[in-house]
Amino acid sequence: MKKIFFSLILIATLGCTAQKKEATAVKDSTGNLVGIAHKENFLQEPYNNWFTPNYNEYITDEATIKKLKPLLKKVTIKAFMGTWCGDSKEQTPAFYKILDAADFNYNNLELITVNRSKATPNNLQEGFNIERVPTFIFYKKGKEIGRFVEYPRETVEADMLKIVSGEPYKHSYED
């Protein structure tokens, strides 16, 4: 009886975990994703038409990745992008390639796709001051430590390293 009870609890727990990981992004009336998305969303048509080539063409700086890797273990990231946005189509694949190279734990990333008004039906953008996309917000212990907005000052990974290492960093629209 105990084994059956334990098995049922285990199945229920795994089922909830699997559901939690599912993408909730949906195509809006213009074909753009809106909502919580995952890398897998971008590997499907029509998004793979820009994601895959941009991912494959981005060359990471291995020295920077080596420095980033241990620091990324201590952060969570909330990202906002638009599948309609040229900068998002360029920077988001690079961002994922860097995270892959650094063995980032994707449980520590929430990526939200927004419409052209930079909103979602569930207002997932509320309170995050999203004016341009992509925006990658980095947190340590629940506190924002910096954000990358639209395009890098140097390279995506160099900007990320400055943010997570605590070096002075201003995103592209800060004075």
Secondary structure, 3 states (H helix, E strand, C coil): CHHHHHHHHHHHHHHHHHHHHCCCCEECCCCCEEEEECHHHHCCCCCHHHHHHHHHHCCCCHHHHHHHHHHHCCCEEEEEECCCCHHHHHHHHHHHHHHHHCCCCHHHEEEEECCCCCCCCCCCCCCCCCCCCCEEEEEECCEEEEEEECCCCCCHHHHHHHHHHCCCCCCCCCC
